[in-house]
């Protein structure tokens, strides 16, 4: 039993000696950490993480191994793992400061769902037009010239222009919800 007690004291002493040797390397670890982080606070955090890992896993250290090299390897691996974790988190989580208001407007207003609703409203407004206005307007919208519409419908060209104008006014009134309040130039015909 006496022998067992001495062996345990020897292991505790070894751990204490190891901790002391690790703590003596703090200055050189700090300068090595600054090489990675380029920031004093981040370097101190990296040194602390390195020393904590070294002390936690002191039983993995083999006597005769270069302690400083072992600590540098722990530090390098810790830095790389932290960097990878940071990059991974940055790709999944977008911070609100990184989203510009222009991107918010674009992402929240330009989507297929809204376009479908707008197109449905336009179709409904067109369907509410009387046939006398609907046909000339849709023909004009499809690219037909005034005289082509007049010939097709067998009505005077002035009547075609009037019906298209009235159809525009009716559509504008029917789609008033989409008027964004921007002042438009006033023309003599309005």
C-alpha angles and dihedrals in degrees: 000000000000091000092053091052093053092049092054091050088050091055092049090050090050091053091049092048090048092050090051092050090050092049090052088061093058095102096051090043090054093054090046090049091052087057088062104035105029087207125095096218093047089046091053090050091050092050090049092050090048094049092046091052092046093051092043092052099035089129088067091060113098118214112247092036118121102261095200091051091048091051092046090053091051090049094048092049092046091051093048093048092048091048092050091048090050093049091047092050092046092055093052100037119052113199116227091234089061094059112083120214089244090058091047091053092047096046095045100043107031107070138118095252094061092044090055091053092048092049090048090052091049091050091050091049090049091048090054091058114104112251092248089063100031098061098048092043096050091045090051090046090052089057105265118145122240093252091050091053091046091051093047095048093035094230132122118277091239090058090051091053092048094049092049090049092049091046090055091051092049092048091048090052092046092050096043089125088072094054102116095198096253111146111243124204114270114235127197092247093058 
